[in-house]
Amino acid sequence: MIANLGTDRYQNLTVGSAISTWAPSSAGNNPVAYGQTVSSWTGLTVDTNMNSLSSSQINSVANAIQRYEGWKPGVVTFSY
């Protein structure tokens, strides 16, 4: 996720636009509420340019996305 957020696709956007790209309304998301929540949790405004973020701030955005989406650590098991 962090590598993805570091690509031009996201770096050329604001935090709010990046969230809208990550979780578009066309996929059943509410990007405005999502962006406001990420903003609240990270202390960044939705108008902050992604390309101005430090690596710790990008990590903070990634952590907020994981939290918003209910991510839980787990184990990946492959079966063949």
N, CA, C and O of each residue as an XYZ file, in Angstrom:
320
protein
N       0.815     -1.185      0.000
C       0.000      0.000      0.000
C       0.866      1.260      0.000
O       0.578      2.222     -0.712
N       1.910      1.243      0.792
C       2.789      2.412      0.864
C       3.465      2.656     -0.476
O       3.569      3.800     -0.919
N       3.925      1.595     -1.123
C       4.533      1.741     -2.451
C       3.516      2.297     -3.442
O       3.849      3.142     -4.273
N       2.286      1.825     -3.354
C       1.221      2.297     -4.233
C       0.962      3.784     -4.014
O       0.831      4.542     -4.975
N       0.890      4.199     -2.759
C       0.654      5.609     -2.444
C       1.822      6.496     -2.870
O       1.668      7.711     -2.992
N       2.983      5.894     -3.094
C       4.152      6.638     -3.535
C       4.271      6.784     -5.042
O       5.191      7.442     -5.528
N       3.347      6.176     -5.794
C       3.391      6.273     -7.258
C       2.826      7.606     -7.730
O       2.119      8.290     -6.990
N       3.146      7.968     -8.978
C       2.642      9.212     -9.559
C       1.119      9.275     -9.519
O       0.543     10.353     -9.371
N       0.463      8.115     -9.651
C      -0.996      8.083     -9.642
C      -1.551      8.755     -8.380
O      -2.568      9.446     -8.444
N      -0.896      8.558     -7.251
C      -1.345      9.140     -5.984
C      -0.564     10.386     -5.599
O      -1.126     11.304     -5.001
N       0.716     10.436     -5.928
C       1.547     11.566     -5.528
C       1.113     12.877     -6.165
O       1.381     13.945     -5.615
N       0.453     12.817     -7.305
C       0.003     14.032     -7.992
C      -1.369     14.500     -7.518
O      -1.966     15.384     -8.132
N      -1.874     13.919     -6.436
C      -3.200     14.230     -5.915
C      -3.119     14.828     -4.517
O      -2.068     14.810     -3.877
N      -4.241     15.354     -4.060
C      -4.368     15.730     -2.656
C      -4.737     14.473     -1.867
O      -5.069     13.445     -2.458
N      -4.680     14.549     -0.562
C      -5.069     13.409      0.276
C      -6.520     13.013     -0.029
O      -6.820     11.829     -0.178
N      -7.412     13.995     -0.120
C      -8.810     13.704     -0.408
C      -9.008     13.053     -1.762
O      -9.793     12.114     -1.892
N      -8.304     13.540     -2.771
C      -8.402     12.952     -4.107
C      -7.775     11.563     -4.143
O      -8.249     10.680     -4.858
N      -6.718     11.373     -3.378
C      -6.089     10.052     -3.304
C      -7.056      9.043     -2.694
O      -7.140      7.905     -3.156
N      -7.780      9.451     -1.665
C      -8.765      8.561     -1.052
C      -9.881      8.264     -2.036
O     -10.349      7.128     -2.110
N     -10.317      9.263     -2.793
C     -11.352      9.048     -3.806
C     -10.884      8.091     -4.898
O     -11.680      7.329     -5.444
N      -9.596      8.133     -5.211
C      -9.029      7.208     -6.196
C      -8.921      5.816     -5.603
O      -9.236      4.827     -6.264
N      -8.474      5.738     -4.349
C      -8.305      4.458     -3.662
C      -9.649      3.747     -3.466
O      -9.765      2.539     -3.673
N     -10.655      4.524     -3.062
C     -11.969      3.958     -2.724
C     -13.071      4.777     -3.400
O     -13.768      5.544     -2.737
N     -13.228      4.619     -4.712
C     -14.182      5.460     -5.448
C     -15.641      5.156     -5.103
O     -15.985      4.060     -4.660
N     -16.470      6.152     -5.318
C     -17.900      5.961     -5.076
C     -18.484      4.905     -6.008
O     -19.473      4.256     -5.667
N     -17.882      4.729     -7.177
C     -18.366      3.719     -8.123
C     -18.230      2.306     -7.572
O     -18.863      1.378     -8.075
N     -17.404      2.139     -6.538
C     -17.238      0.831     -5.894
C     -18.060      0.755     -4.603
O     -17.855     -0.134     -3.776
N     -18.993      1.703     -4.444
C     -19.876      1.682     -3.285
C     -19.328      2.384     -2.056
O     -19.868      2.225     -0.961
N     -18.264      3.157     -2.221
C     -17.659      3.871     -1.097
C     -18.208      5.289     -0.986
O     -18.811      5.804     -1.928
N     -17.999      5.908      0.155
C     -18.312      7.314      0.373
C     -16.974      8.023      0.545
O     -16.507      8.194      1.671
N     -16.343      8.443     -0.570
C     -14.997      9.007     -0.482
C     -14.900     10.274      0.361
O     -13.853     10.540      0.952
N     -15.975     11.059      0.427
C     -15.927     12.280      1.232
C     -15.811     11.922      2.707
O     -14.948     12.451      3.407
N     -16.672     11.027      3.184
C     -16.611     10.601      4.586
C     -15.297      9.885      4.870
O     -14.686     10.089      5.920
N     -14.866      9.051      3.937
C     -13.605      8.304      4.068
C     -12.453      9.294      4.207
O     -11.629      9.170      5.113
N     -12.397     10.280      3.308
C     -11.324     11.270      3.341
C     -11.335     12.083      4.616
O     -10.277     12.368      5.178
N     -12.522     12.465      5.085
C     -12.623     13.228      6.328
C     -12.144     12.408      7.521
O     -11.507     12.939      8.430
N     -12.451     11.124      7.514
C     -12.000     10.258      8.606
C     -10.489     10.100      8.577
O      -9.835     10.198      9.615
N      -9.928      9.855      7.394
C      -8.467      9.739      7.265
C      -7.819     11.049      7.710
O      -6.802     11.032      8.405
N      -8.391     12.163      7.322
C      -7.878     13.471      7.722
C      -7.892     13.615      9.242
O      -6.920     14.076      9.841
N      -8.984     13.223      9.847
C      -9.116     13.307     11.304
C      -8.082     12.434     12.007
O      -7.468     12.856     12.987
N      -7.894     11.230     11.510
C      -6.976     10.290     12.149
C      -5.509     10.639     11.929
O      -4.664     10.297     12.756
N      -5.196     11.318     10.822
C      -3.800     11.618     10.510
C      -3.383     13.036     10.876
O      -2.192     13.326     10.988
N      -4.366     13.924     11.063
C      -4.051     15.318     11.313
C      -3.736     16.087     10.046
O      -3.335     17.249     10.117
N      -3.907     15.466      8.886
C      -3.678     16.109      7.596
C      -5.007     16.602      7.053
O      -6.044     15.990      7.308
N      -4.992     17.691      6.315
C      -6.229     18.127      5.671
C      -6.412     17.348      4.374
O      -5.452     16.817      3.815
N      -7.652     17.285      3.903
C      -7.914     16.597      2.636
C      -7.298     17.358      1.468
O      -7.158     16.805      0.377
N      -6.926     18.624      1.682
C      -6.314     19.442      0.634
C      -4.794     19.362      0.602
O      -4.158     19.993     -0.242
N      -4.207     18.594      1.515
C      -2.750     18.438      1.550
C      -2.300     17.634      0.341
O      -2.873     16.590      0.029
N      -1.272     18.124     -0.333
C      -0.728     17.403     -1.486
C       0.030     16.168     -1.024
O       0.868     16.236     -0.125
N      -0.275     15.048     -1.648
C       0.404     13.803     -1.301
C       1.913     13.918     -1.499
O       2.684     13.345     -0.729
N       2.342     14.660     -2.535
C       3.778     14.761     -2.808
C       4.518     15.640     -1.804
O       5.739     15.779     -1.882
N       3.785     16.231     -0.863
C       4.441     17.030      0.178
C       4.596     16.247      1.481
O       5.158     16.754      2.452
N       4.093     15.002      1.497
C       4.119     14.217      2.729
C       5.475     13.561      2.966
O       6.146     13.127      2.029
N       5.857     13.500      4.221
C       7.051     12.750      4.607
C       6.716     11.257      4.575
O       5.550     10.878      4.459
N       7.722     10.432      4.676
C       7.461      8.989      4.685
C       6.619      8.593      5.895
O       5.787      7.692      5.791
N       6.816      9.239      7.028
C       5.996      8.897      8.197
C       4.549      9.335      7.994
O       3.635      8.679      8.493
N       4.324     10.427      7.276
C       2.956     10.862      6.994
C       2.270      9.921      5.999
O       1.078      9.644      6.130
N       3.013      9.433      5.012
C       2.449      8.453      4.079
C       2.104      7.176      4.843
O       1.062      6.568      4.600
N       2.974      6.772      5.761
C       2.671      5.609      6.610
C       1.407      5.854      7.418
O       0.594      4.947      7.595
N       1.241      7.069      7.905
C       0.060      7.422      8.679
C      -1.207      7.319      7.830
O      -2.236      6.835      8.302
N      -1.131      7.775      6.578
C      -2.275      7.655      5.659
C      -2.571      6.183      5.409
O      -3.730      5.770      5.441
N      -1.538      5.391      5.160
C      -1.727      3.954      4.924
C      -2.352      3.283      6.143
O      -3.256      2.460      6.003
N      -1.881      3.624      7.323
C      -2.451      3.049      8.549
C      -3.911      3.452      8.724
O      -4.731      2.645      9.163
N      -4.238      4.700      8.380
C      -5.619      5.159      8.482
C      -6.516      4.419      7.491
O      -7.653      4.078      7.817
N      -6.011      4.172      6.289
C      -6.773      3.399      5.297
C      -7.028      1.992      5.824
O      -8.149      1.488      5.751
N      -5.995      1.368      6.349
C      -6.165      0.019      6.904
C      -7.184      0.025      8.038
O      -8.044     -0.853      8.110
N      -7.088      1.000      8.910
C      -8.023      1.095     10.041
C      -9.450      1.297      9.544
O     -10.376      0.643     10.024
N      -9.628      2.194      8.593
C     -10.957      2.484      8.062
C     -11.573      1.242      7.414
O     -12.775      0.997      7.524
N     -10.735      0.474      6.746
C     -11.229     -0.708      6.039
C     -11.291     -1.953      6.929
O     -11.674     -3.029      6.470
N     -10.913     -1.802      8.201
C     -11.030     -2.917      9.133
C      -9.959     -3.987      8.976
O     -10.181     -5.152      9.306
N      -8.787     -3.583      8.467
C      -7.700     -4.529      8.260
C      -7.247     -5.122      9.581
O      -7.142     -4.421     10.587
N      -6.986     -6.388      9.568
C      -6.464     -7.101     10.735
C      -5.259     -7.923     10.291
O      -5.284     -8.503      9.206
N      -4.206     -7.987     11.104
C      -3.065     -8.813     10.736
C      -3.483    -10.279     10.697
O      -4.364    -10.708     11.442
N      -2.860    -11.011      9.849
C      -3.196    -12.428      9.734
C      -2.064    -13.201      9.091
O      -0.949    -12.702      8.937
N      -2.367    -14.393      8.733
C      -1.391    -15.278      8.113
C      -1.917    -15.678      6.748
O      -3.092    -16.013      6.603
N      -1.055    -15.644      5.754
C      -1.429    -16.087      4.421
C      -0.996    -17.536      4.282
O       0.167    -17.870      4.507
N      -1.929    -18.386      3.912
C      -1.642    -19.799      3.722
C      -1.929    -20.146      2.267
O      -3.005    -19.856      1.743
N      -0.971    -20.755      1.643
C      -1.153    -21.157      0.242
C      -1.509    -22.635      0.204
O      -0.928    -23.445      0.925
N      -2.441    -22.963     -0.619
C      -2.762    -24.394     -0.831
C      -2.651    -24.657     -2.318
O      -3.075    -23.846     -3.141
N      -2.091    -25.771     -2.644
C      -1.868    -26.119     -4.052
C      -2.683    -27.317     -4.425
O      -2.632    -27.766     -5.571
